[in-house]
Amino acid sequence: MTDPATVTDTAARTHRSPRRRGSLTGRTVATTVAVAVIAALAVAVVAFQLLRQESIGQTRLVLRSSAQAVAVAPSDERAAFAARFERRSGHRIDVGFGGDGEVVQLATPLPAGLEARLATATRLSVRQTDGWRTLLVEAVPARGGGSVVAVEDVSVLHQDTVLGRTAVALLVGVLVAVVLGIGVARLVTRPLRSAAAPATRLAGGERGVHGALPGATAAVREVAEIEQALGVLDAELARSEAAQREFLLSISHEFRTPLAAVRGYADALVDGLVPADDVARVGGVLRAETERLDAFVADLLALARTEADDFPVHPVDTDAVVLATDAVTAWSGRATTLGVRVRVTSSVPAAPLR
């Protein structure tokens, strides 16, 4: 059987060094934020692609418009018009001329195949991938012959702006998720915190603490079940502790009776009040009382081994007169020391009682 002192010491060490546990509120907030971040990242990837495609479409229109504006200008002013469009675009747009067997005034390096096409074609709209570059090319017929070519490298088309806006949207989404997560977590865990208060008081040894929880709390089925279980636990703890107190009082009384008899005869022997011819009888009484004490101790050990609340009791037939006579014999030593005479008087015939 486990040593009670060892169990007590282990429990004390466990109480002194509790394992750190995360709160339900923190876990709810973390889960909410994680879900929001994952969702925001997914939306950001899709939105980035959509924005990029939309931006490419808009860039294609700008390139065509720029090329057409230069194409309708007088031939001697086209180079100036082209330079003006390049400056306004921050030199993202490169404007040149083709359609006459060669491509001139384009600073952007072109793949050989694309350059050959622009050298002969007067109208072209193409998206060309060249290694890490993605080129948008728009060629329109120029007044008087040839073509005007507008080129822009869209591999980094507004990438910084798109990524920046996506990052801002993601950050805002995370902040909103944190705020909502904290609010939702507090709302969800409020009933549990209300139910935890009486549980803490029960653990502290207080009884009769269960009662109706607030309406919003009691309306939650799971929390109401916890509150009901705490009420049952409260009642059972009170009943168990009352039974323990009653048991201890009963055991104390049962031990006190034979101990008082043993002490009475011991005092009588010390004071010389027991005649020499009565020593054997007194010894028998002392042995009987010690046997009663030994039986009580054996019962307690058996109860401790079985760890049962309802220790089995086996009724036996008992002669009340014999029981009373034994009690008088046990207490006569104590009575003698006090100058009191104890005797048995019976008005009914002896009969066994159950």
C-alpha positions as CSV (number, residue, x, y, z in Angstrom):
1,M,0.0,0.0,0.0
2,T,1.3,3.5,-0.9
3,D,2.7,5.4,2.0
4,P,0.3,8.3,2.8
5,A,3.2,10.6,3.6
6,T,4.7,9.9,0.2
7,V,1.4,10.7,-1.5
8,T,1.0,13.9,0.5
9,D,4.5,15.0,-0.3
10,T,4.0,14.3,-4.0
11,A,0.8,16.2,-4.1
12,A,2.4,19.2,-2.3
13,R,5.3,19.2,-4.8
14,T,2.7,19.1,-7.7
15,H,0.8,22.0,-6.1
16,R,4.0,24.0,-5.6
17,S,5.2,23.4,-9.2
18,P,2.1,23.5,-11.5
19,R,2.6,22.9,-15.2
20,R,2.1,26.0,-17.3
21,R,-1.0,25.8,-19.3
22,G,-2.3,28.1,-22.0
23,S,-5.6,29.9,-21.5
24,L,-8.6,29.2,-23.6
25,T,-8.8,32.9,-24.4
26,G,-5.2,32.9,-25.8
27,R,-5.9,29.8,-27.8
28,T,-9.0,31.2,-29.3
29,V,-7.2,34.4,-30.2
30,A,-4.3,32.5,-31.7
31,T,-6.6,30.3,-33.8
32,T,-8.7,33.2,-35.0
33,V,-5.5,35.1,-36.0
34,A,-4.0,32.1,-37.7
35,V,-7.2,31.5,-39.7
36,A,-7.4,35.2,-40.7
37,V,-3.7,35.2,-41.7
38,I,-4.1,32.1,-43.9
39,A,-7.3,33.5,-45.4
40,A,-5.7,36.9,-46.0
41,L,-2.6,35.3,-47.6
42,A,-4.8,33.2,-49.9
43,V,-6.8,36.3,-50.9
44,A,-3.7,38.3,-51.3
45,V,-2.2,35.8,-53.7
46,V,-5.4,35.7,-55.8
47,A,-5.8,39.5,-55.6
48,F,-2.2,40.1,-56.6
49,Q,-2.7,38.0,-59.7
50,L,-6.0,39.7,-60.5
51,L,-4.5,43.2,-60.0
52,R,-1.5,42.3,-62.1
53,Q,-3.7,41.1,-64.9
54,E,-5.8,44.2,-64.7
55,S,-2.7,46.4,-64.6
56,I,-1.3,44.7,-67.7
57,G,-4.6,45.2,-69.5
58,Q,-4.5,48.9,-68.6
59,T,-0.9,49.1,-69.6
60,R,-1.7,47.6,-73.0
61,L,-4.3,50.3,-73.5
62,V,-1.9,53.0,-72.5
63,L,0.8,51.7,-74.9
64,R,-1.7,51.5,-77.8
65,S,-2.9,55.1,-77.1
66,S,0.6,56.4,-76.8
67,A,1.6,54.7,-80.1
68,Q,-1.5,56.0,-81.8
69,A,-0.9,59.6,-80.6
70,V,2.7,59.5,-81.9
71,A,1.5,57.8,-85.2
72,V,-0.9,60.7,-86.1
73,A,1.7,63.4,-85.4
74,P,3.6,64.9,-88.3
75,S,6.6,62.8,-89.2
76,D,9.1,65.5,-88.2
77,E,7.5,65.8,-84.7
78,R,7.1,62.1,-83.9
79,A,10.5,61.8,-82.2
80,A,9.7,64.7,-79.9
81,F,6.2,63.3,-79.2
82,A,7.8,59.9,-78.4
83,A,10.4,61.5,-76.0
84,R,7.6,63.4,-74.3
85,F,5.6,60.2,-73.6
86,E,8.7,58.4,-72.4
87,R,9.4,61.2,-69.9
88,R,5.8,61.3,-68.6
89,S,5.8,57.5,-68.0
90,G,9.0,57.7,-66.0
91,H,10.7,56.0,-68.9
92,R,8.7,52.8,-68.3
93,I,7.4,53.2,-71.9
94,D,9.9,53.0,-74.7
95,V,8.6,54.4,-78.1
96,G,10.3,53.6,-81.4
97,F,9.6,53.2,-85.1
98,G,9.4,50.2,-87.4
99,G,7.6,48.7,-90.3
100,D,10.3,49.8,-92.8
101,G,12.6,46.9,-92.5
102,E,14.2,47.9,-89.2
103,V,13.4,49.1,-85.7
104,V,14.9,52.4,-84.6
105,Q,15.0,54.6,-81.4
106,L,14.0,51.6,-79.1
107,A,16.3,51.5,-76.1
108,T,14.7,48.3,-74.8
109,P,16.5,45.2,-76.1
110,L,14.2,43.0,-78.0
111,P,14.3,39.2,-78.7
112,A,15.6,38.6,-82.3
113,G,12.3,37.0,-83.5
114,L,10.2,39.9,-82.1
115,E,12.5,42.5,-83.6
116,A,12.3,40.9,-87.0
117,R,8.5,40.9,-86.8
118,L,8.4,44.6,-85.8
119,A,10.7,45.5,-88.6
120,T,8.2,44.4,-91.2
121,A,4.8,44.5,-89.5
122,T,2.8,47.7,-89.2
123,R,0.2,46.5,-86.7
124,L,1.0,44.1,-83.8
125,S,-0.1,43.5,-80.3
126,V,1.9,40.9,-78.4
127,R,3.0,39.8,-75.0
128,Q,6.5,38.3,-75.2
129,T,8.4,36.5,-72.4
130,D,12.2,36.8,-72.6
131,G,13.9,35.1,-69.7
132,W,13.0,37.1,-66.6
133,R,11.3,39.8,-68.7
134,T,7.7,40.1,-69.9
135,L,7.4,42.6,-72.7
136,L,4.2,44.2,-73.9
137,V,4.5,45.5,-77.4
138,E,2.0,47.5,-79.4
139,A,2.6,48.5,-83.0
140,V,0.2,50.8,-85.0
141,P,0.5,52.1,-88.5
142,A,2.0,55.6,-88.8
143,R,0.7,58.3,-91.1
144,G,2.8,58.3,-94.2
145,G,4.0,54.7,-93.8
146,G,5.8,52.5,-91.3
147,S,4.7,52.0,-87.7
148,V,5.1,53.4,-84.3
149,V,6.1,50.8,-81.6
150,A,5.5,51.2,-77.9
151,V,7.2,48.7,-75.5
152,E,7.0,48.3,-71.7
153,D,8.6,45.7,-69.5
154,V,5.8,44.5,-67.3
155,S,7.7,41.9,-65.3
156,V,7.9,44.5,-62.5
157,L,4.8,46.4,-63.6
158,H,3.6,48.3,-60.6
159,Q,4.9,45.4,-58.5
160,D,6.0,47.5,-55.6
161,T,2.7,49.3,-55.5
162,V,0.7,46.1,-55.7
163,L,2.8,44.4,-53.1
164,G,2.7,47.4,-50.9
165,R,-1.1,47.6,-51.0
166,T,-1.4,43.9,-50.5
167,A,0.8,44.0,-47.5
168,V,-1.2,46.9,-46.0
169,A,-4.4,45.0,-46.6
170,L,-2.9,41.9,-45.0
171,L,-1.8,43.9,-42.0
172,V,-5.2,45.5,-41.6
173,G,-6.8,42.0,-41.9
174,V,-4.5,40.7,-39.1
175,L,-5.2,43.6,-36.8
176,V,-9.0,43.2,-37.4
177,A,-8.6,39.5,-36.7
178,V,-6.7,40.1,-33.5
179,V,-9.4,42.5,-32.2
180,L,-12.2,40.3,-33.3
181,G,-10.4,37.2,-31.8
182,I,-10.0,38.9,-28.5
183,G,-13.7,39.9,-28.5
184,V,-14.9,36.5,-29.5
185,A,-12.6,34.8,-27.1
186,R,-13.9,36.9,-24.2
187,L,-17.4,36.3,-25.2
188,V,-17.0,32.5,-25.6
189,T,-15.0,32.0,-22.4
190,R,-17.1,34.3,-20.2
191,P,-19.5,31.5,-19.2
192,L,-16.5,29.2,-18.5
193,R,-14.9,31.9,-16.3
194,S,-18.2,32.3,-14.4
195,A,-18.4,28.5,-13.9
196,A,-14.7,28.4,-12.9
197,A,-15.3,30.8,-9.9
198,P,-17.4,28.3,-7.8
199,A,-15.0,25.5,-8.8
200,T,-12.1,27.5,-7.4
201,R,-14.0,28.1,-4.2
202,L,-14.8,24.4,-3.9
203,A,-11.1,23.6,-4.4
204,G,-10.4,26.1,-1.6
205,G,-12.5,24.1,0.8
206,E,-15.7,26.2,0.7
207,R,-19.0,24.3,0.5
208,G,-22.5,25.4,-0.6
209,V,-21.2,27.7,-3.3
210,H,-23.1,26.3,-6.2
211,G,-26.1,28.3,-7.5
212,A,-27.8,29.7,-10.5
213,L,-25.4,31.2,-12.9
214,P,-26.3,34.4,-14.8
215,G,-28.8,34.1,-17.6
216,A,-26.3,34.4,-20.4
217,T,-24.2,31.8,-18.8
218,A,-26.9,29.3,-17.9
219,A,-28.2,29.6,-21.4
220,V,-25.1,27.8,-22.7
221,R,-25.9,24.1,-22.5
222,E,-22.4,22.8,-22.0
223,V,-21.7,25.4,-19.2
224,A,-25.1,24.7,-17.6
225,E,-24.0,21.0,-17.5
226,I,-20.7,22.0,-15.9
227,E,-22.6,24.1,-13.3
228,Q,-24.9,21.2,-12.6
229,A,-22.0,18.8,-12.2
230,L,-20.4,21.3,-9.8
231,G,-23.6,21.4,-7.8
232,V,-23.6,17.6,-7.5
233,L,-19.9,17.7,-6.6
234,D,-20.6,20.3,-3.9
235,A,-23.3,18.2,-2.4
236,E,-21.3,15.0,-2.5
237,L,-18.3,16.7,-0.9
238,A,-20.4,18.1,1.9
239,R,-22.0,14.7,2.4
240,S,-18.7,12.9,2.3
241,E,-17.1,15.4,4.8
242,A,-20.1,15.1,7.1
243,A,-19.8,11.3,7.0
244,Q,-16.1,11.6,7.8
245,R,-16.8,13.8,10.8
246,E,-19.4,11.5,12.0
247,F,-17.1,8.5,11.5
248,L,-14.3,10.2,13.4
249,L,-16.6,11.1,16.3
250,S,-17.9,7.5,16.4
251,I,-14.4,6.0,16.3
252,S,-13.3,8.5,19.0
253,H,-16.2,7.4,21.2
254,E,-15.5,3.7,20.6
255,F,-11.8,4.1,21.4
256,R,-12.5,6.2,24.5
257,T,-14.7,3.5,26.2
258,P,-12.1,0.7,26.4
259,L,-9.3,3.2,27.1
260,A,-11.3,4.6,30.0
261,A,-11.7,1.0,31.3
262,V,-8.1,0.3,31.0
263,R,-7.1,3.5,32.7
264,G,-9.6,2.9,35.5
265,Y,-8.1,-0.5,36.3
266,A,-4.6,0.8,35.9
267,D,-5.4,3.5,38.4
268,A,-6.9,0.9,40.7
269,L,-3.8,-1.3,40.5
270,V,-1.5,1.7,41.1
271,D,-3.6,2.8,44.2
272,G,-3.7,-0.7,45.6
273,L,-7.5,-0.9,45.4
274,V,-7.5,-4.3,43.7
275,P,-7.3,-7.3,46.1
276,A,-4.6,-9.9,45.4
277,D,-7.2,-12.6,44.7
278,D,-8.9,-10.3,42.1
279,V,-5.8,-9.5,40.1
280,A,-6.4,-12.4,37.6
281,R,-10.0,-11.1,36.9
282,V,-8.7,-7.5,36.4
283,G,-6.0,-8.9,34.0
284,G,-8.8,-10.6,32.1
285,V,-10.8,-7.4,31.8
286,L,-7.7,-5.5,30.6
287,R,-7.0,-8.2,28.0
288,A,-10.6,-8.1,26.8
289,E,-10.5,-4.3,26.5
290,T,-7.2,-4.4,24.6
291,E,-8.7,-7.0,22.3
292,R,-11.5,-4.6,21.6
293,L,-9.0,-1.9,20.8
294,D,-7.1,-4.3,18.6
295,A,-10.4,-5.2,16.8
296,F,-11.1,-1.5,16.2
297,V,-7.6,-1.0,14.8
298,A,-8.0,-4.0,12.5
299,D,-11.4,-2.7,11.3
300,L,-9.7,0.7,10.5
301,L,-6.9,-1.0,8.6
302,A,-9.4,-3.1,6.6
303,L,-11.4,0.0,5.8
304,A,-8.2,1.8,4.7
305,R,-7.2,-1.1,2.5
306,T,-10.6,-1.4,0.8
307,E,-11.0,2.5,0.6
308,A,-14.7,2.0,1.0
309,D,-17.2,4.6,2.3
310,D,-19.7,1.9,3.5
311,F,-17.7,-0.5,5.7
312,P,-19.7,-3.7,5.9
313,V,-21.5,-4.4,9.3
314,H,-22.5,-7.9,10.2
315,P,-25.2,-8.0,12.8
316,V,-25.0,-10.9,15.4
317,D,-27.3,-12.0,18.2
318,T,-26.3,-10.3,21.5
319,D,-27.5,-11.0,25.0
320,A,-28.3,-7.5,26.5
321,V,-27.8,-8.7,30.1
322,V,-24.4,-10.2,29.2
323,L,-23.5,-7.0,27.4
324,A,-24.5,-4.9,30.3
325,T,-22.6,-7.2,32.7
326,D,-19.5,-6.9,30.6
327,A,-19.8,-3.1,30.7
328,V,-20.1,-3.1,34.5
329,T,-17.1,-5.3,34.7
330,A,-15.1,-3.0,32.4
331,W,-16.1,0.1,34.3
332,S,-16.0,-1.2,37.9
333,G,-12.2,-0.4,38.1
334,R,-12.8,3.2,37.2
335,A,-15.9,3.3,39.5
336,T,-13.9,2.0,42.4
337,T,-11.3,4.7,42.1
338,L,-14.1,7.3,42.2
339,G,-15.9,5.6,45.1
340,V,-18.9,4.6,43.0
341,R,-20.6,1.2,42.9
342,V,-21.9,0.0,39.5
343,R,-24.3,-3.0,39.2
344,V,-26.7,-4.5,36.8
345,T,-30.5,-4.6,37.5
346,S,-32.7,-6.5,35.1
347,S,-36.5,-6.8,35.3
348,V,-36.9,-9.0,32.2
349,P,-35.4,-12.4,31.5
350,A,-32.3,-12.5,29.5
351,A,-33.0,-12.8,25.8
352,P,-30.8,-12.4,22.8
353,L,-31.2,-9.2,20.9
354,R,-30.5,-8.7,17.2
